[in-house]
Amino acid sequence: MGWPEPSTGSFAIRGSGERSGLRREPRAGRSTCPRRCVGTSICGPSSCMEEPGKGVRRTARERSGRPCPGRLPLQEGRGRRMRDASDDTLPPVRYVSMPGSPYTGSTLLGMLMANHPACTSIGAATGLTAKVDLDTYLCSCGLLFTECCFWHRIARRTEELGYPVTVFKTNFWNTHVRVSGRRWLNGVVVSSLGNPSLTAIRDATVGRTPLVRRRVSEARATTWSLARSILEETGRSVFVDTARDHQRPRYLAGAPGLRLKVIHLVRDPRGNVASIIKHTGVDVGHAARQWRHYNVEADRVGRSFPRGAWMRLHYEELCSQPQETLERVARFIGVEPIPVSDHLQPSEHHVIGNSMRLSGVGAIREDRSWMERLSDGDLRVIARVTGGTTVRYILRSSYGARHCDVEPWHGAWTDPPFSTPDLQRVRRLYPRLTSIAGHRVSGYIDLEEPGTEFRYLTFLREPIALCASRFQYRLDHRKRTDLSFEAWIQKDWVRNAQTQRIGGTADANEAISVISRKEMFVGVTEAFDRSIVLLRALRAPDLDIRYAPVNVAKSSRIAKDLLDDPRTRAMIVEANQADLELYRHVKEELFPAMERGYGPSLADSVAAFRDGQAKRFNRRHLAMYGLKQRLVLQPAMKLYRRSSRHDVVDVPH
C-alpha cells in the first residue's frame, strides 16, 4: 500500500449514463449494579446513579435514615430508576458539557455563555489541577480561593444534598471520573483506548467491576450535586462545564439527574497547535497529535449522541461572528438569545481555570499569532498529522463491495500499470463495479470498456513535504534501516512521482495535458475538506464524503530533519522540479477554476459539512469491501500469478 497521504495515485471512477452521475447497477447491554438497580453499562443512556462508596462522608440526616432535603430519589425501592420516579422533588439539571483540545477557547466561550441570565459557569467542573497552590490561588472574584464565601457555601450545600464535593482539594475533585491516583491506570480503565472496539470490550468487562461502577456513579452524583448547588446559589437554570475531557460526556450521559447537551469546540489546528506549544513547550508534532487525539476521540463519543444533543462549534466562527454564533448556541441549549456584552468583568463570576478568568474579556478577536510563530516546516507537520486521510477509504465507505483496490495482475512494478485487460479480469469478479483505486492506476493509460464512461480523480500534496514523508514511511513501515536518503532520492520512481503517475513522464506539461484531456478532478491535500466537497458537487453526487483520519504517521522526526537540513532540502527540491510546477498549476489555476465553478456558497458548504457530518466511515460498507477483497480478489490474483508464472516484486513507495 502507499504512503500515508490521501494519495498521489490516480483513481478511475466508473460510471454510466449522465456525466454528473456515478451510479450503476448499537444498543448497550443491560447490566445489574451492586444496588440491583436496573441500568446499562457505564456509557449507556439509562445507567442508574448509585450511592457513593464508603469514602464519601454522609450527613447526620442521612446516617439517621431520614430523607435529605432535595436528595436524589434513590432511597425507595432497590429496583427503581430515578428517571422513572413520580415524586421527584427536584427537576433534572440542565447541563452543558464542552469537550475539546487544550487552549481551544473553552474559557472564552464559557465566560460568554455565563453572561447570559439563564446560564452560569465555574470553568471546568472537574476542579483544581495538581499544580494549584491553595495558599496563593485566587478565585476570579479576587479573593483567595480558600477564603471565598461562595465556595464555602457550595461545599456545604453539596453535603446537604448527600453528595459532598471535594471543593478544597487539588489534583481534581471527586466530580472527575477516575479509579486511581495513577494517571496511567486511569487511562487504561476509564479513558479511551484509541480504538472503539477495544474501548467497548474494556467497558463491557472492566467497566462492570464494582470499583469502576462505584467511581463512575460517584462522579455522576457529585457532578449533579455541584451543578445543582451552583444553580441554586446563582439563581440560574443552565450549568456550563468547560472541562475538556473528551470522555466526560460519555459518562455523564448515563446520569438520570442531568439533562445533558454537548458543545464540541474545535479550533483551527494551526492556531491551536501554536497555542499548545506556547503554553506547554512541546514540539510541533506532539502538539498536532494532541489536537488530533482530542478531536477524534470527541467525535467518536459524539456518534452515540442524538443530533439534538451534540453540536460542533468552531472557535473561528465565535471570534468572527460572536453574535450569530452565540444565538445559535442559545437555541441549541434552549434559552433566549441576548446581545453579546462588550466586556465581561471577571469579578461577576466565580471561575477557576486559566488567567483569562482574572483579566476578563475585552474585544473578541481571533488569535492569529500562529502566522508569525509557526515556520513552513511546522505547518507541513501539522498538515500531515491532522489531514492524513485517504481517498481510498472514502471510496470504500461509499461503495462497499462495488469498490475495488486494484493493481496489475502480473504484479511486477517494472511492467505496465493497471490496464484494460486487468480491468476485464476484475470485472468478472465485480459485475457491479463502480470505482477502483490504486497507485498503479495511472492517468496516461486509457482504460476502455464498452458502455462505460470513466472519470478520473487524484489528489496532489505539496511535493517537498510529500517527498520527505515518503522516505520516512519507507523507513518506518518497510523497515529499510539500511537505506540512505542520498541513494533513495536518486531513484527514478522517487523523483517527480506525482507528475509521473499522471502523465507517464517527468514532464509537468504532459501531466497538465492529461488532466485537461481526461477532465480529471485534481484535489489538494492541504485543502482536503474543500476538495471533497467540490468532488461530490462537480463529479460524484452519490459519494459519501464523511471521513475519519486514518493511516497517520506516529512520528515525523525523520521527515522534519530532512526538511530542516539545507543540504537534504536542496536535494528534495532538485528532485521534484516537475512536481512543483504541476502543483503550482493546480493551486493557482485549476483548483480556483473549480471553486469558481461551484459558486460563491462554497465556504458555507464546507462549514456546513464540517458542522453537520459526523467524522466516520460507513462500517458496513468497509466490511463488505474487505470481505470481497480478501475472499475473492486476492485469491484469484494469487492463482493467476501462480499459473502464469509471473514474478511478483516489492512495490516501491
Summary of the structure (lengths in Angstrom):
residues: 653
radius of gyration: 28.3
end to end distance: 8.3
largest distance: 87.7
contacts: 2111
relative contact order: 0.13
helix: 47%
strand: 9%
